[in-house]
Amino acid sequence: MSSPIPSPGLASGRRKGPRNPPKLPLSAFSPPNTGTSDAFPLPPTWSTVVPAGIIDAHLRISATVDGVNHYKDNIGQLVLEKIKGVVLTIDNQLSDDIADLVQGLPQRIDLQILSVSVPFPLNGTPPTEPPSCLLGTNPPITLSTTFTSATPEAITNLRWALEHSHVVDVDVQSDVMASVAIGGSSLYDTFEDLLTKATSPGPHTPEKKRTPIVLSNIFPPPLTLVEPIVKTMKHPDYLQYQSRISSLSLFEDVHLKITPPVRDTSETGPADDLRMWKGKLKLYIGPVLEAFGFERMIFGSSPSPAGEPFNLPVSWYDLVRKSFAELGIEQDAIDNVFMNNAKRVYGRSP
């Protein structure tokens, strides 16, 4: 009797296991373009996806009439009417007498202030006792710092801030996401090590809610306009950015602020190509959205002081909103990015 003919491609004539069915593209679940019935509603257009409110969680202005008016003129009246609150970033160093400065800010700003972010250094020795201004002011004071390089005291100081502030902002003033390894580790590796050790509970740390850490100047990172979008997508720095964003998302307490980028080079020239800007921004929204979701992204309008900002073709709010909306996101997601996440993190709402 002759042997059975084996199946094509399998020497043994038997399958090694169940085959994975082919995955359908997302377009297979979308209604046809001609569908107009209620069963297949058309997706919302970018012009209709507008946040119910806005909390500007990164506002760096001088608390003067001129500074406030300049901000209101730039953001526009229609957007200003949607502002539900701001997180004000000031340059005054942390001290007990800063409470007097903070008390009069709401009247001068004429905007609801969820928090006033006051800087502390990552180097040096932290105070043995927290300044009294952290114990109760209206509006509340939170802590912010900058990261440029690793210092021996950075872990101790960041851990101190996490213990005494209900949220800590970190402005990453080096292009950490594109750093390369020198002598065995990159600046990113050092930064990740700082986060790991500062957020790890010690043997005597009481059980309590973890303090949110909000990073800025990495979403998006410092940019160059010279490089075409297609070339950026294949660049090793961009591929590395995707990997490192995914790694950062494993820190459950870490949130990202989406703030105006600074220049990666000293290039000059027009920056008024709206289509190019939206394309660049979407390059970074994609991996951040996949890693962090809509619950850990927070909108802010002021760029990092670490570099030279761009003159954008439209307001940062308009650019971010249109970029997200053109990705086809839902209303609740846009509300999270522009308002709800900041309210939860800075306003202490659940």
The 8 nearest C-alpha neighbors of each residue, nearest first, counted from 0:
[[1, 2, 3, 4, 5, 12, 11, 6],
 [0, 2, 3, 4, 5, 12, 11, 6],
 [1, 3, 4, 0, 5, 12, 11, 6],
 [4, 2, 5, 1, 12, 6, 0, 11],
 [3, 5, 2, 6, 12, 1, 7, 11],
 [6, 12, 4, 3, 7, 10, 11, 9],
 [5, 7, 12, 9, 8, 4, 13, 10],
 [6, 8, 9, 5, 12, 10, 4, 11],
 [7, 9, 6, 10, 5, 12, 11, 14],
 [10, 8, 12, 11, 6, 7, 5, 13],
 [9, 11, 12, 5, 8, 6, 7, 13],
 [10, 12, 13, 9, 5, 6, 14, 15],
 [11, 5, 13, 6, 9, 10, 14, 4],
 [14, 12, 11, 15, 9, 6, 5, 10],
 [13, 15, 16, 12, 9, 17, 11, 6],
 [16, 14, 13, 17, 9, 18, 11, 12],
 [17, 15, 14, 18, 13, 19, 9, 12],
 [18, 16, 19, 15, 14, 20, 13, 21],
 [17, 19, 20, 16, 14, 15, 21, 22],
 [18, 20, 21, 17, 22, 16, 15, 23],
 [19, 21, 18, 22, 17, 23, 16, 24],
 [22, 20, 19, 23, 18, 24, 17, 27],
 [23, 21, 20, 24, 19, 25, 27, 26],
 [22, 24, 27, 21, 25, 26, 28, 20],
 [23, 25, 26, 27, 22, 28, 21, 29],
 [26, 24, 27, 28, 23, 29, 22, 30],
 [27, 25, 29, 24, 28, 23, 30, 31],
 [28, 26, 25, 29, 24, 23, 30, 31],
 [27, 29, 26, 25, 30, 24, 23, 31],
 [30, 28, 26, 27, 31, 25, 39, 32],
 [31, 29, 39, 34, 32, 28, 40, 41],
 [32, 30, 34, 33, 29, 39, 35, 41],
 [31, 33, 34, 30, 41, 35, 29, 39],
 [32, 34, 31, 35, 30, 41, 36, 39],
 [35, 33, 31, 32, 39, 36, 30, 40],
 [34, 36, 33, 40, 39, 37, 41, 38],
 [35, 37, 38, 39, 34, 40, 41, 33],
 [36, 38, 40, 39, 35, 34, 41, 30],
 [37, 39, 36, 40, 35, 34, 30, 41],
 [40, 38, 37, 30, 36, 34, 35, 41],
 [41, 39, 37, 38, 35, 36, 42, 34],
 [40, 42, 39, 43, 35, 34, 30, 32],
 [43, 41, 40, 44, 327, 329, 39, 29],
 [44, 42, 47, 41, 45, 48, 327, 329],
 [43, 45, 46, 47, 42, 48, 324, 325],
 [46, 44, 324, 325, 48, 47, 321, 43],
 [45, 47, 44, 48, 49, 321, 324, 43],
 [46, 48, 45, 44, 49, 43, 324, 330],
 [49, 47, 45, 46, 324, 330, 44, 50],
 [48, 50, 47, 51, 333, 46, 320, 330],
 [51, 49, 334, 52, 333, 337, 48, 53],
 [50, 52, 334, 49, 53, 81, 338, 330],
 [53, 51, 81, 50, 338, 82, 83, 54],
 [54, 52, 82, 338, 337, 83, 81, 55],
 [53, 55, 84, 338, 85, 83, 56, 82],
 [54, 56, 85, 299, 57, 298, 53, 86],
 [55, 57, 86, 299, 85, 54, 298, 58],
 [58, 56, 299, 86, 301, 55, 300, 59],
 [59, 57, 87, 301, 88, 300, 86, 60],
 [58, 60, 88, 301, 87, 57, 89, 61],
 [61, 59, 66, 58, 62, 67, 88, 70],
 [60, 62, 66, 63, 59, 67, 89, 65],
 [61, 63, 60, 66, 108, 107, 67, 64],
 [64, 62, 66, 65, 61, 67, 107, 108],
 [63, 65, 67, 66, 68, 62, 107, 108],
 [66, 64, 68, 63, 67, 69, 61, 62],
 [67, 65, 61, 63, 69, 64, 68, 60],
 [66, 68, 70, 64, 69, 65, 63, 108],
 [69, 67, 71, 65, 70, 66, 64, 72],
 [70, 68, 72, 66, 67, 71, 65, 73],
 [71, 69, 67, 73, 68, 72, 74, 66],
 [70, 72, 68, 74, 73, 69, 75, 67],
 [73, 71, 69, 75, 70, 74, 68, 76],
 [74, 72, 70, 71, 75, 69, 314, 68],
 [73, 75, 71, 72, 70, 78, 314, 79],
 [76, 74, 72, 73, 78, 77, 79, 71],
 [75, 77, 79, 78, 80, 74, 71, 72],
 [78, 76, 80, 79, 75, 81, 74, 82],
 [77, 79, 81, 80, 76, 75, 74, 82],
 [80, 78, 76, 82, 81, 77, 75, 74],
 [79, 81, 78, 77, 82, 76, 83, 52],
 [80, 82, 52, 78, 79, 53, 83, 77],
 [81, 83, 53, 79, 80, 84, 54, 52],
 [84, 82, 54, 53, 52, 81, 111, 85],
 [83, 85, 111, 54, 112, 82, 113, 110],
 [86, 84, 55, 112, 54, 56, 113, 87],
 [87, 85, 56, 114, 113, 57, 115, 112],
 [86, 88, 115, 58, 85, 116, 59, 114],
 [89, 87, 116, 59, 58, 115, 86, 57],
 [90, 88, 91, 117, 116, 87, 59, 115],
 [89, 91, 92, 118, 117, 88, 116, 59],
 [92, 90, 89, 117, 93, 118, 97, 94],
 [93, 91, 118, 90, 94, 117, 119, 97],
 [92, 94, 117, 119, 118, 91, 97, 95],
 [95, 93, 96, 97, 130, 92, 132, 98],
 [94, 96, 130, 97, 132, 131, 98, 93],
 [97, 95, 98, 94, 99, 100, 132, 93],
 [96, 98, 100, 99, 95, 94, 101, 93],
 [97, 99, 101, 96, 100, 132, 102, 95],
 [100, 98, 97, 102, 101, 96, 103, 95],
 [101, 99, 97, 98, 102, 103, 104, 96],
 [100, 102, 98, 104, 99, 103, 97, 138],
 [101, 103, 99, 100, 104, 98, 137, 138],
 [104, 102, 101, 105, 106, 100, 107, 99],
 [103, 105, 107, 101, 106, 102, 108, 62],
 [106, 104, 108, 107, 109, 103, 110, 112],
 [105, 107, 109, 104, 108, 103, 110, 102],
 [108, 106, 104, 105, 109, 62, 103, 63],
 [107, 109, 105, 110, 106, 104, 67, 62],
 [110, 108, 106, 105, 107, 111, 104, 67],
 [111, 109, 108, 112, 105, 84, 85, 106],
 [110, 112, 84, 85, 113, 105, 83, 109],
 [113, 111, 85, 84, 114, 86, 110, 138],
 [114, 112, 86, 346, 85, 84, 345, 111],
 [113, 115, 86, 139, 112, 138, 140, 116],
 [114, 116, 87, 140, 86, 88, 141, 139],
 [115, 117, 88, 141, 142, 143, 140, 87],
 [116, 118, 142, 143, 89, 93, 141, 115],
 [119, 117, 143, 144, 92, 142, 93, 90],
 [118, 120, 144, 143, 93, 92, 142, 121],
 [121, 119, 122, 144, 118, 123, 145, 156],
 [120, 122, 153, 156, 157, 152, 119, 144],
 [123, 121, 152, 120, 153, 150, 124, 156],
 [124, 122, 152, 125, 121, 120, 156, 153],
 [123, 125, 126, 122, 152, 156, 155, 121],
 [124, 126, 156, 127, 123, 159, 155, 122],
 [127, 125, 128, 129, 124, 130, 159, 156],
 [126, 128, 125, 129, 124, 130, 159, 156],
 [127, 129, 126, 130, 125, 131, 163, 159],
 [128, 130, 126, 131, 127, 133, 163, 134],
 [131, 129, 132, 95, 133, 94, 128, 134],
 [130, 132, 134, 133, 95, 129, 135, 94],
 [131, 133, 130, 98, 134, 95, 135, 136],
 [134, 132, 131, 135, 130, 140, 129, 164],
 [135, 133, 131, 132, 136, 130, 129, 163],
 [134, 136, 133, 132, 139, 137, 131, 140],
 [137, 135, 139, 138, 132, 98, 140, 134],
 [138, 136, 139, 102, 135, 101, 140, 114],
 [137, 139, 136, 114, 112, 113, 140, 115],
 [140, 138, 136, 137, 114, 115, 135, 141],
 [141, 139, 115, 114, 116, 133, 138, 136],
 [140, 142, 116, 164, 115, 166, 117, 114],
 [143, 141, 117, 167, 116, 118, 164, 168],
 [144, 142, 168, 118, 167, 117, 169, 116],
 [143, 145, 169, 118, 119, 120, 168, 170],
 [146, 144, 170, 169, 171, 172, 147, 143],
 [145, 147, 171, 172, 148, 170, 169, 144],
 [148, 146, 172, 173, 171, 145, 149, 175],
 [149, 147, 146, 150, 186, 173, 190, 189],
 [148, 150, 189, 153, 151, 147, 190, 146],
 [149, 151, 153, 152, 122, 148, 121, 154],
 [152, 150, 153, 149, 154, 122, 155, 123],
 [151, 153, 122, 150, 155, 154, 156, 123],
 [154, 152, 121, 156, 150, 155, 151, 122],
 [153, 155, 197, 157, 156, 152, 193, 158],
 [156, 154, 158, 152, 153, 157, 159, 197],
 [157, 155, 159, 153, 158, 121, 154, 125],
 [156, 158, 160, 154, 159, 155, 153, 197],
 [157, 159, 197, 161, 155, 156, 160, 154],
 [160, 158, 156, 162, 157, 161, 155, 163],
 [161, 159, 157, 163, 162, 158, 164, 156],
 [162, 160, 158, 159, 163, 164, 210, 157],
 [161, 163, 159, 160, 164, 158, 210, 165],
 [164, 162, 160, 161, 159, 165, 129, 133],
 [165, 163, 166, 141, 161, 160, 162, 142],
 [164, 166, 210, 141, 163, 167, 161, 211],
 [165, 167, 211, 164, 210, 212, 141, 168],
 [168, 166, 212, 142, 143, 213, 161, 211],
 [169, 167, 143, 213, 212, 214, 144, 142],
 [170, 168, 214, 144, 145, 143, 171, 213],
 [171, 169, 145, 215, 172, 214, 216, 146],
 [170, 172, 146, 173, 216, 145, 169, 215],
 [173, 171, 147, 305, 146, 170, 145, 174],
 [174, 172, 147, 175, 171, 146, 148, 305],
 [173, 175, 176, 177, 178, 172, 221, 220],
 [174, 176, 187, 178, 173, 177, 186, 171],
 [175, 177, 174, 240, 178, 187, 243, 217],
 [178, 176, 236, 175, 174, 179, 240, 239],
 [179, 177, 175, 176, 186, 185, 187, 174],
 [180, 178, 185, 181, 177, 186, 184, 187],
 [185, 179, 181, 184, 183, 182, 178, 186],
 [182, 180, 183, 184, 185, 179, 186, 178],
 [181, 183, 184, 180, 185, 179, 186, 188],
 [182, 184, 181, 180, 185, 188, 179, 186],
 [185, 183, 180, 181, 188, 182, 186, 189],
 [180, 186, 184, 179, 188, 187, 181, 178],
 [185, 187, 189, 188, 178, 175, 190, 184],
 [186, 188, 190, 175, 185, 189, 191, 176],
 [189, 187, 185, 191, 186, 190, 184, 192],
 [190, 188, 186, 192, 187, 191, 193, 185],
 [191, 189, 187, 193, 192, 188, 186, 194],
 [190, 192, 194, 188, 193, 189, 187, 195],
 [191, 193, 195, 189, 190, 194, 188, 196],
 [194, 192, 190, 191, 196, 195, 154, 197],
 [195, 193, 191, 197, 192, 196, 198, 190],
 [194, 196, 192, 193, 198, 197, 191, 199],
 [195, 197, 199, 193, 198, 194, 192, 154],
 [198, 196, 158, 154, 194, 199, 195, 193],
 [199, 197, 196, 195, 194, 200, 158, 161],
 [198, 200, 196, 197, 195, 201, 194, 158],
 [201, 199, 204, 198, 202, 203, 197, 205],
 [200, 202, 204, 203, 199, 205, 198, 197],
 [201, 203, 204, 200, 205, 199, 206, 198],
 [204, 202, 201, 205, 200, 206, 199, 207],
 [203, 205, 201, 200, 202, 206, 207, 199],
 [206, 204, 207, 203, 200, 202, 201, 208],
 [205, 207, 204, 208, 200, 209, 203, 201],
 [208, 206, 205, 209, 204, 210, 162, 200],
 [207, 209, 210, 206, 211, 165, 205, 252],
 [208, 210, 207, 211, 252, 161, 198, 165],
 [209, 211, 166, 165, 161, 208, 212, 252],
 [212, 210, 252, 166, 253, 213, 209, 167],
 [213, 211, 253, 167, 252, 168, 254, 166],
 [212, 214, 254, 168, 255, 253, 169, 167],
 [215, 213, 169, 255, 170, 168, 256, 254],
 [214, 216, 170, 256, 217, 255, 171, 169],
 [217, 215, 220, 171, 218, 303, 170, 219],
 [216, 218, 220, 219, 215, 171, 176, 214],
 [219, 217, 257, 220, 216, 256, 215, 255],
 [218, 220, 217, 260, 283, 216, 257, 221],
 [219, 221, 217, 218, 216, 222, 260, 174],
 [222, 220, 263, 261, 260, 262, 219, 174],
 [223, 221, 263, 262, 220, 261, 260, 224],
 [222, 224, 263, 225, 262, 264, 226, 221],
 [223, 225, 226, 222, 227, 270, 266, 262],
 [226, 224, 223, 227, 266, 222, 228, 268],
 [225, 227, 224, 231, 223, 228, 230, 229],
 [228, 226, 230, 229, 231, 225, 224, 275],
 [227, 229, 231, 230, 232, 279, 226, 278],
 [230, 228, 232, 231, 227, 233, 226, 234],
 [229, 231, 227, 228, 233, 232, 234, 226],
 [232, 230, 228, 234, 233, 229, 227, 226],
 [231, 233, 229, 230, 234, 237, 228, 238],
 [234, 232, 231, 230, 235, 229, 237, 238],
 [233, 235, 231, 236, 237, 232, 230, 238],
 [236, 234, 238, 237, 239, 233, 240, 231],
 [237, 235, 239, 177, 234, 238, 240, 176],
 [238, 236, 240, 239, 234, 235, 232, 241],
 [237, 239, 235, 241, 240, 236, 234, 242],
 [238, 240, 236, 242, 237, 241, 235, 243],
 [241, 239, 237, 243, 238, 242, 176, 244],
 [242, 240, 244, 238, 239, 243, 286, 245],
 [241, 243, 239, 245, 240, 244, 246, 238],
 [244, 242, 246, 240, 245, 241, 247, 239],
 [245, 243, 247, 241, 246, 242, 240, 248],
 [244, 246, 290, 242, 243, 248, 247, 241],
 [245, 247, 243, 244, 248, 249, 242, 250],
 [248, 246, 244, 249, 245, 250, 243, 253],
 [247, 249, 245, 250, 246, 291, 290, 244],
 [248, 250, 247, 246, 251, 245, 253, 290],
 [251, 249, 248, 252, 253, 247, 246, 195],
 [250, 252, 253, 249, 248, 254, 211, 247],
 [251, 253, 211, 250, 212, 210, 254, 209],
 [252, 254, 212, 250, 251, 213, 211, 255],
 [255, 253, 213, 295, 296, 212, 214, 252],
 [256, 254, 214, 296, 213, 215, 297, 295],
 [257, 255, 297, 215, 298, 296, 258, 214],
 [256, 258, 298, 218, 299, 297, 255, 219],
 [257, 259, 299, 302, 300, 256, 301, 260],
 [260, 258, 302, 301, 300, 315, 261, 257],
 [261, 259, 221, 219, 220, 302, 258, 308],
 [260, 262, 308, 221, 307, 306, 309, 263],
 [263, 261, 222, 264, 221, 307, 308, 223],
 [262, 264, 221, 222, 223, 261, 265, 306],
 [265, 263, 266, 262, 223, 222, 221, 267],
 [264, 266, 267, 262, 263, 307, 223, 306],
 [267, 265, 264, 268, 223, 262, 225, 224],
 [268, 266, 265, 269, 270, 264, 224, 262],
 [267, 269, 270, 266, 224, 271, 225, 265],
 [270, 268, 271, 267, 272, 310, 224, 312],
 [269, 271, 272, 311, 268, 310, 312, 309],
 [270, 272, 312, 269, 273, 311, 310, 276],
 [273, 271, 275, 274, 270, 276, 312, 269],
 [272, 274, 276, 275, 271, 312, 277, 313],
 [275, 273, 277, 276, 272, 278, 279, 271],
 [274, 276, 278, 272, 273, 277, 279, 228],
 [277, 275, 273, 279, 278, 274, 280, 272],
 [276, 278, 280, 274, 279, 322, 275, 281],
 [277, 279, 275, 281, 276, 280, 274, 282],
 [280, 278, 276, 282, 277, 281, 275, 228],
 [279, 281, 277, 282, 278, 283, 276, 284],
 [280, 282, 284, 278, 283, 279, 285, 277],
 [283, 281, 279, 280, 284, 285, 278, 286],
 [284, 282, 281, 285, 280, 286, 219, 287],
 [283, 285, 281, 287, 288, 282, 286, 280],
 [284, 286, 288, 283, 287, 282, 281, 289],
 [287, 285, 289, 288, 241, 284, 283, 290],
 [288, 286, 290, 284, 289, 285, 291, 283],
 [287, 289, 292, 285, 291, 286, 290, 284],
 [288, 290, 286, 287, 292, 291, 285, 245],
 [291, 289, 287, 245, 288, 248, 292, 286],
 [292, 290, 288, 287, 248, 295, 289, 293],
 [291, 293, 288, 294, 289, 290, 295, 287],
 [292, 294, 295, 332, 296, 336, 335, 288],
 [293, 295, 292, 296, 340, 335, 291, 336],
 [296, 294, 254, 293, 291, 255, 292, 297],
 [295, 297, 255, 336, 256, 293, 294, 254],
 [298, 296, 256, 336, 341, 257, 340, 255],
 [297, 299, 257, 337, 256, 56, 336, 55],
 [300, 298, 57, 56, 55, 258, 257, 301],
 [299, 301, 258, 57, 58, 315, 55, 259],
 [302, 300, 58, 57, 59, 299, 258, 259],
 [303, 301, 259, 258, 260, 304, 308, 300],
 [302, 304, 305, 216, 301, 306, 170, 261],
 [305, 303, 306, 302, 307, 172, 308, 261],
 [306, 304, 303, 172, 307, 261, 173, 171],
 [307, 305, 261, 304, 308, 262, 303, 263],
 [306, 308, 261, 262, 309, 305, 304, 265],
 [309, 307, 261, 262, 306, 260, 302, 310],
 [310, 308, 311, 261, 262, 307, 270, 260],
 [309, 311, 270, 312, 308, 271, 269, 313],
 [310, 312, 313, 309, 271, 270, 314, 315],
 [313, 311, 271, 273, 310, 270, 272, 314],
 [314, 312, 311, 317, 318, 315, 273, 316],
 [313, 315, 317, 316, 318, 74, 311, 312],
 [314, 316, 318, 317, 319, 300, 313, 259],
 [315, 317, 319, 314, 318, 320, 300, 74],
 [318, 316, 320, 314, 315, 319, 321, 313],
 [317, 319, 315, 321, 316, 320, 322, 314],
 [320, 318, 322, 316, 321, 317, 315, 323],
 [319, 321, 317, 323, 322, 318, 324, 316],
 [322, 320, 324, 318, 323, 319, 45, 325],
 [323, 321, 319, 325, 320, 277, 324, 318],
 [322, 324, 320, 326, 321, 325, 319, 328],
 [323, 325, 45, 321, 326, 327, 322, 328],
 [326, 324, 327, 45, 322, 323, 321, 44],
 [325, 327, 324, 323, 328, 322, 281, 45],
 [326, 328, 325, 324, 329, 43, 42, 323],
 [329, 327, 324, 326, 332, 323, 330, 333],
 [330, 328, 332, 331, 333, 327, 48, 43],
 [329, 331, 333, 332, 48, 334, 328, 50],
 [330, 332, 334, 333, 329, 335, 50, 328],
 [333, 331, 335, 334, 330, 329, 293, 328],
 [332, 334, 336, 330, 335, 331, 50, 337],
 [335, 333, 50, 331, 332, 337, 338, 336],
 [336, 334, 339, 332, 340, 333, 338, 337],
 [337, 335, 297, 333, 296, 334, 338, 298],
 [338, 336, 53, 298, 334, 335, 54, 333],
 [339, 337, 53, 54, 335, 334, 341, 340],
 [338, 340, 335, 342, 341, 334, 343, 337],
 [341, 339, 343, 335, 342, 338, 297, 344],
 [342, 340, 344, 343, 339, 338, 345, 297],
 [341, 343, 346, 339, 340, 345, 344, 338],
 [342, 344, 348, 340, 347, 341, 346, 349],
 [345, 343, 341, 342, 347, 346, 340, 211],
 [346, 344, 347, 342, 341, 343, 113, 114],
 [345, 347, 342, 348, 343, 113, 344, 341],
 [348, 346, 343, 345, 344, 349, 342, 165],
 [347, 349, 343, 346, 342, 344, 345, 339],
 [348, 343, 347, 344, 342, 346, 340, 339]]
